[in-house]
Each structure stands twice: as structure tokens, then as C-alpha cells.
Amino acid sequence: MIARLLTVAGRLVLVLAAALIALWGTLALWYRLPLGEFGRYAVAALWLILAFLALAGLLAARWRLALPFVLAAAALLIWWSTIQPTGKGEWAPDVARQFTASVEGSMARLTNVRDFEWRSDTDFTPRWDDRSYDLDTITGVDLFASYWAGPAIAHTMLSFGFADGRHLVFSVEIRRRKGEVYSAISGFFKQNELVVIAADERDVIRVRSNVRAEDVQLFRLRIGPVQARELFLYLVSEANALAAQPRFYNTATTNCTTVPFHLARKLDPGLPVDWRVLLSGYLPDYLYDIGALSHQVPLSELRQRGRIDARAKAADNSPDFSTLIRVDVPRP
């Protein structure tokens, strides 16, 4: 009886594994097979037929029926391993350039800092600048969380403030191609490459609050000047590495929240791994729990006072945009 139960359990595990491989393979073929729509339909249909035969064979203990699917899966995995990011493409204008930086002493010199003037998502004046920042004058680091798809999903960005009043935002983004629309599912299947944007707040924050009407929330982080400098240097190093060796964006593992989190763990290896790092909308809750945000007021009040949308719309394109959006936001 025990042997029979183990046999049935083992067969069910194989069936489940085959079903998951069949699902993954179908999506991988659909998103990455370099054929037209008809060709992708045809190959995906053949793949599903082989998967159906394999499942039937596993359930009936007719192992030969599964052999064609096993060979097809092996071929699919070999082909998948050959798909590598190139860093080349007809990129959308706002992610067309990857910034790079050099650091000498306390001075960081950045090329391709974005400073677009946005009137709408399709009407804008592009500007890319070269800028220098004195890392000894960093005054603080802020987290922006821009909610665009409910409470669980937010685009997170880190902004470094300097004594001269300037703020520089680092935003880890999908490097979309011209005309491409974001898809969370395609982000699991090597569809998009990764880009780190360095930008002015009047660009990368204002486009979300004023143009796209997203719910943008600002949180002042509790971080010392030494750690802030090290975090800045880690982000610069990541950007330089990305410019030299492109990488794929991944919806779950390599995105706007996980990349900065991995860098933060270099500063503090003891940072606990938490599910809220994956569901980026809850990242402020995680930061509050580990003491990275002020505890002088409850998190609900931090969120409410950190909502910058009304202040951002009032400030609009003012040169004092960064100062005006921080009015009444609690400092740590």
C-alpha cells in the first residue's frame, strides 16, 4: 500500500512539473520566438500538443509518450540560454540613454542626466545633461513611491539631496522600445532590458504626479551621511556595470525595488528579506518596521503628509519644485 501511494505521489509530482513547464514554455515561445504571429501560434500549438501527450503518458504510465516533450523541453531550454541582452534597440526617448559616472575624491561627474520638460506623455522637450555633485554635501536620501496600479504596486525611486538645494533621483526602469506598452507578464520572459535613469525631480517625479496623475508619496529616510554616500556610489557602480554589460529586467527579481534593496544590503547585510520588497507598494511599511523611517508619527500619518500630488501640481515647473513638494513632510 505504501509503495503504491509513493508511486502515485511521484507520478503526480511529475505531472505537476510537466504542466508548469508546459505553461512556462508556451509563454516563453509566445514572447520571445522571432516569428510572426502565425508562426508563434503554430509553434505554441505544437508545443501544447506534445505537452498534452506527455501528461497523458505520465498519468497512464506510458512513458514513451512523454519522450518527445522531454526532448522539446531540452531544446527549448538550450535556445532560451542563448537569448542575451544586447543594449541595442529603438528605445523610447525617456529611456534612450543609460547614465554613467566617474568619481574622483568627493566629486561625482555624471553623463546623461535626464531633465525632460513634460507637457504630456507624448509631448515633451528632451534634455540630457552632464552634471557634477560633491558627495561630501549630501544632506539626505528620500524614497518616492509612485502608485499606479493599486496599493500593492508602486514604482520606487531614491532621491539624494545636496547642500546647494539640488536633488538627483535614481530610477530603475524597463528599457522600453518605441511604441511598446508595459506588460508585467512579459517581464518574466526576457522581453525588456534594464536601465538606471538619473534625473532631476522636476522630470521624473513631476511626470508621474502632474502628467500621469499617479499617487506619489514621499518618505524621508533615516540614513547617515556616510551610508548615504556609500549608497550613492553603489548606485553609480551599478549603472556603470549596466552600461558595460546589459541585463534583462525581471518583474520579480530585477526591478525598481529589488535592485536598490540588494545594494542596501551591501551597506547592511543584516537587512531582513521580506515579501514587501517584492510587492513594492508595501515597501514603506517594511522601512517603517525596520526603523528606516521616522517613528515620531504613525505610518498612516507619514503616508498622508507624504502625498505630494497637490503640492506638485501647484509647484508645476517651478525651479523650487523640490522644496515645495517637501513642505510638511516629516523629517527623520
KAGITA-V860615 format. One record per helix or strand of 2 or more residues. SS is the DSSP state (2 for helix, 1 for strand). FROM is the first residue (numbers start at 1). TO is the last residue. If there is no record, write none. Layout:
[[SS	FROM	TO] [SS	FROM	TO]]
//
This chain:
[[2	2	32] [2	37	59] [2	64	81] [2	93	95] [1	100	104] [1	107	114] [1	117	118] [1	124	125] [1	128	134] [2	135	137] [1	138	147] [1	154	162] [1	167	175] [2	186	188] [1	193	200] [2	201	204] [2	206	211] [1	215	221] [2	225	244] [2	258	267] [2	275	277] [2	280	289] [2	299	306] [2	309	315] [2	321	325]]
//
